[in-house]
Amino acid sequence: MKLKCGIIILTICACILARNDAWKLVMILALCIAGLFLVDIFDRIRFKKQVDELIGYVTKVQNNLELPELQKIRENELGILQSEIYKVVAILKEAYSSEHRQKKYVSDMMSDLSHQFKTPLTAISLMAELLIKTDVTEELRLEYAGKIGGQVRKMTWLIKNLLTLSQLEAGVLEMKEEEIDLAEMTKDLEESLEVMAEVAGVSLSAKVPEGIHVKGDPYWLREALINITKNCVEHTAEGGFVKFSASQNNLSTLIIIEDNGTGIAPEHLPHIFERFYKAGNDSPNSVGIGLAMARQIILGTGGKIEAFSELGKGTRFEIKLYR
């Protein structure tokens, strides 16, 4: 457009200078028309090239739903169209990615459920077959029935916790925000796990100063702390210890749960908060869901959790809840 205006202005100036020479005037007008014609052709070619580029861009997006590189167009309405296409594609890409993540999450969940239910269902099936045999004594029938009940309770527990974990990961589980006396909660936690620690031969101690208060959901925060502490007890040999301590400053509250148990290998440490992940030293009864739940609860409370460990020396969990 600027080039066309320039040609017209120069032509007008040339015509004024050559107004007394008819031949020169005709030549100037002819050259002006030819110049405008050529400029128009080049504009059309450039416009077609840009349109073809946009069509190719949209085709790539349609086939791969990606944001391929595209040369920036800065001219007229075509540049606006390019900008709008890019915005729409970005929105579609985000929607596609979100849907893809959800589908993968559901797929992984179904795979995990199938894996977790395979063993108890096989056990229930075998014991049910034994129950219908005529030569089974009444004592064995009662034993098999009890074992079937135990497997059903285990599956019920797993389903309940998986639903809770799914709600936590999706951010749809409503959490209260109340002021929690951490020292009082710790005493309750210590009493709840006292029998488990005694059976395992592990010393469980808590040192939380009075006056430390945090904001959060009392039920779910307690659930997270119990899961972490239970994990420490389960991986500590007889004669070992599990310690619970806390401190507070103007910015945050730091909760430390540590043991002198078996520890976690470096290759397993980054994955211990993943759902159903099991390190090499997990107990046979471990499902691999407790730490995943604890992490999601702490994240939902606005905090963060980190784990530090060394094989043969123990593990240390640091939970930071911001004020």
Secondary structure, DSSP 8 states (H G I E B T S, - for coil): -HHHHHHHHHHHHHHHHTTT-HHHHHHHHHHHHHHHHHHHHHHHHHHHHHHHHHHHHHHHHHHH----------SHHHHHHHHHHHHHHHHHHHHHHHHHHHHHHHHHHHHHHHHHHHHHHHHHHHHHHHHT-TT--HHHHHHHHHHHHHHHHHHHHHHHHHHHHHHHHHT-S----EEEEHHHHHHHHHHHHHHHHHHHT-EEEEE--TT-EEEE-HHHHHHHHHHHHHHHHHTS-TT-EEEEEEEE-SSEEEEEEEE-SS---TTTGGGTTSTT---TT--TT--S-HHHHHHHHHHHTTEEEEEEEETTTEEEEEEEEE-
